[in-house]
């Protein structure tokens, strides 16, 4: 299987890499997993990549610059190296969030859960998506000031970007899923639910991409 041509059931990972325009050397990424509902080609995957960037841009701060998108088959990179298993594309987009107040430090992440019908949630932690105006700290710990309002922001981003076409049992060409370590369990993601604020170190392996060079 390659990213150029694939059949129904193929699995993919899409990573969106970002950085602050004030600090372009410190990059991080968010990853998503998808299952092909039908056969497709490279253009099918690139269209989904554009949708994901539009989705994230809708709630990231304007100082966040979208750097690169990497679309790869779910299977580990082959040995010897096979360039047909991934697509790497540079980006020029920036966040659209203009809410007031200072941007929170990058270790303060907006936590959004990928919710399936059964099993544990799959969490997405978004840096660069929260400002002081979004939070309160009644007991010295930052929490969302208005969680329903933030959920409405995420719901709006899903709808405006077209990501809703890839979520749930009614998904079209590709479906957002949760894949276990062995790849033999694929749980359909039915919704994205705002959880709150999570503190994640800026050098966490899930995010830090500063030292990675993508061909």
Secondary structure, DSSP 8 states (H G I E B T S, - for coil): --SSEE-TT-EEEEEEEEEETTEEEEEEEEEEEEEESS-EEHHHHHHHHHHHHHHHHTTSBTTEEEEEEEEEESS---SS--GGGEEEEE---B--B--SS-B--TTEEEEEEEEESSS--EEEEETT--BGGGEE-TTSS-EES-HHHHHHHHHHHHHHHTGGGGSSTT--SEEEEEE-TTS--EEEEEEEEEEEEEE--TT-TTTB-TT----
